[in-house]
Amino acid sequence: MVRFGIIGILCTAILLLAGLAWRGVVVAAAGGVDGVFNVEDYGALGDGTTDGTKAFVDAWAAACGATGLSATLLVPTAKSFLVGLTRFTGPCAFTRITARSSVMGTITTPPASAWSEKKNHWLMFYLVDGLTVTGNSTGLLDGTGQTWWVDKCKAFHDCVIKAPTALVVMNCTDVELSQFSSKDSPQIHIGLSMSGKVNVTQLTITALENSPNTDNVHVDRSEDVHITGLTIGTGDDCISIGPGSLFVTVDGIVCGPGHGVR
């Protein structure tokens, strides 16, 4: 285990281990853009208070099932969307789907009091190949972690049991996560699980220094994962790597506060 306790320290590590709103768009691409599926057209208001979960799910279903050369799930700029538990499921009609989430405002999870039961994720991409999620350096995921840490996560164990990971990529291949920010996840910010050929780059991830189990990127049973150029300051591991992971490269990470790479 490696721990770095100095704010702003640059961590460079290569690990080979044997042993997972924004401005833009969600694009399923094999060629040019064929169809655009705007979440506002499916009922999302983007006013920061009205639940847009169903609109996101319906727009994803339409884009993923479209039969043209490509499809775009559009998350408009300068909007703030309240989105609850959501699972974006493939496989889609295309060989590849590119998800570009780029909202000039914020995508926010409901507070802990609005969750009726424990779930292991807030937003999940499942069985989607050729996935790109990017925020063009403007997008923000706000996990409203303070509502969890005060009411349900007063201890590390409580948070592990009760609080969701903000963004999970599970059973996906050929994935890029880039150029967005994540703050105050209820616990882990990004989980990569049983996925391959994953590139995570140019993210900014923050939470309070004493926030419980707010790992930044956790890699689980995944391979060929490259994590570069992240700026991280949270209450737990900057990068954590679980058993069953192969060929994980971590390079150019600004880590602090946090527990380093392990």
Beta strands, then each sheet from edge to edge (+ up, - down):
strand 1: 9-15
strand 2: 25-29
strand 3: 35-38
strand 4: 47-51
strand 5: 70-74
strand 6: 80-82
strand 7: 86-89
strand 8: 98-99
strand 9: 107-108
strand 10: 121-126
strand 11: 131-142
strand 12: 165-170
strand 13: 173-183
strand 14: 190-193
strand 15: 196-201
strand 16: 204-206
strand 17: 217-220
strand 18: 223-228
strand 19: 231-233
strand 20: 239-241
strand 21: 246-255
sheet 1: 1+ 21- 18- 15- 13- 11- 9- 6- 4-
sheet 2: 1+ 21- 19- 16-
sheet 3: 3+ 5+ 2- 8+
sheet 4: 7+ 10+ 12+ 14+ 17+ 20+
end
